[in-house]
C-alpha cells in the first residue's frame, strides 16, 4: 500500500511540475504614459505619421520560462502585437507633447530591435530583467532622414521565485516606459 501511494504521489508530481514550465503563456502589457509631458513649442503645426517595424530576430516570444538549471522552456508571448504596442505608445507620447499625429507629414519610423525579458537565478530568489531597444528615425516630407538614434529602456523585477509571465510583465512594462521616456 505504501509503495502504491508513493507511485501515485510521484505520478501526480510528474504531471503537475512540467505543466508550469512547459506550458506557453501569454501576457498583457499596459503602457502608462509619462505624467510630466511638456508640450513642445511649434508642435501643434507639425503633422506626424508613426510607422513601427518589428525587426527582432525572434518574434514568437518576449521571454521564456526557465527551469532550475537556467534552461529555456516554454515561450512567454504577448496578447498584443509588439509593433502596435510600440506604435500606440509613441503616438500617445507625441500627442501629449502637442504634435498632430494624423498619418501624414513628417514620418517617425521606429524599428524594434529588442523587446524581451530574461530571468536570472539567484541563491534565494531571481530577477526579471527586461530590455526594449528601438531605432528611432525621422524622415521629412522630402524623404531625407533628419534624425536617427538608438533608444534603450530597461526594467527589472527583483525577488521573484518563478520565471513566469506574471513576473516578466512588470519588468517589460517598465522597460517600455523607460524607452518612451528616453
N, C-alpha and C positions, 0 to 999 in steps of 0.2 A: 504494500500500500504506500509506504514511504517513497519507494522508487517511482511509482506511478505519479504521485504528487510532484516529485522533483521533475519528472518528464513534462508534466502539464505546465508547471511553472516555467521551465526552460523554454518550452514551445511557445508559451504566451509572450515571454520576453523577446524571443526571436521574432515574433510577428510584430510586436509593438515598437521595438527600438529602431529598425530600419525605416519604418514608415515616416518618421520625422526627418531624418537626414536624406532620405532618397525620394521624398515627395516634393515635386516642384511647388513653388509658392509665388503668388502674385501679390503685390503691394500697391497702395495708392500714395503718391506724393502730393503734398499740399503746399503750393507756393504762397508764402506770405510776403507781400511787397514791403519795401523799406518805408518806415513810418516818417522819416525825415527828408523825403524827396523835395528838392528845391527846384522850382520852375526855372528853366534856362532862358535867359534873355534872348528874344528873337525866335524862340522855338515855335510859337503859335503859327508863324508864317511858313514853317518847314513841313512839307509833306513827306512821309516816310513809307517805305514798303519793306517789311521784315521777311526775310527768307532764311529758313533754317534747314541745313543738310546734316544728316546723321552719317558721319564717315568713320564711325568706330569699326574696328576690325571685328568685333564680336557684338552683334546687335540683339542676340537672343536672350540676354540677361543683363542685369545691373549688379549682380552679386551671385555668389554660390555658397550654399551651405557647406560647412566643412566638418569633418569628423575630428575626433580627439588627436589624430596624428597630423592634422592640418591638410588632409587630402580633400580636394574638391569633390563635392557630392552634387546634390540637386540644384537646379537653377532657381534663382530668385529674380523674377522679372516684374515689370510694371504693368498695371492695368491700362495706363496711358501710353501713348506714343511719345517717345523721348523728344522727337523733333517738335511735336505740337506743344509739349510741356514747356520746352525752352522758348519756343516762339511766343506763347501766351505770356510767359514771364517777361521777356524782352519788351513786347508790346505794352504791357501794363506799366513797366518802369518808364518807358519812353513817354507814354501818355501822362503819367504822373509828373513828368518834368516839362509838360506843356507842348510836346510835339503832336502833330496831326498824323496819326498812323492810319492811313486810308488805303494802302495798297498801291500807291503811285508815288512818283517823285524820287527822292534820294533812296537808294537801296541799301539796307543794312543786312549784310549776309553773315550768318553765324554758322560755322562748321563745328559740329560736336565731335571732338576727338576722344574725349574720355567722359564717362558718366558711370561710375562704378563704386562699389563698396568692397573692401577686403576686410576679413576678420583676422585679428591677431590674438593668439592664445597667450595667456599669462599664467602665473603659478596658481593664483586663486580665482582670477576672472580674466575675461578677454576684453578686447576693444574693437569697435566697428570704426573703420577709417574709410571715409568717402572722399572722392575727388571728382570734380567737374572741370573739364578743360575745354574752352571754346576759343576758336579763332574768329575774331570779330573784324569784319571789313566793311568799309563804307564806300559805295560807288556813287558818284554824282550822276546827274542827268546825261552827261556826255559819255558815260561808261568808264570814266577814269577813277581808279581807286585812290581815295584821298586819306584813308586811314586804315591801318591794319595792326592788330595787337592780339596776342595770346592772353586770354583771361583764365585764371585758375581760382577755383573756390574749393576749400576743404572743409570737412565736417567730421565730427567724431562723437561716439557714444562710448563712455567708459563703464567698467564694472558690469559687463554682460556675462551671462552664463551660457547662453546658447547662440549659435551662429544661425539666426533666423531672419526672416523678413521684418519681423517686429522690431528687431534691433538694428537692422540696416536702414530702415525708413527714416528715423530721426537724423542719422548721420548724412544721408543723401539730401534730406530737406535742407539741412544746414549748409552743405556744400553748394547747393543750387543758390541759396540766399547769398552766400559769400561771393559766388561768381557774379551774380547780378549786381552786388554792391561794388565789386571791382570795376 
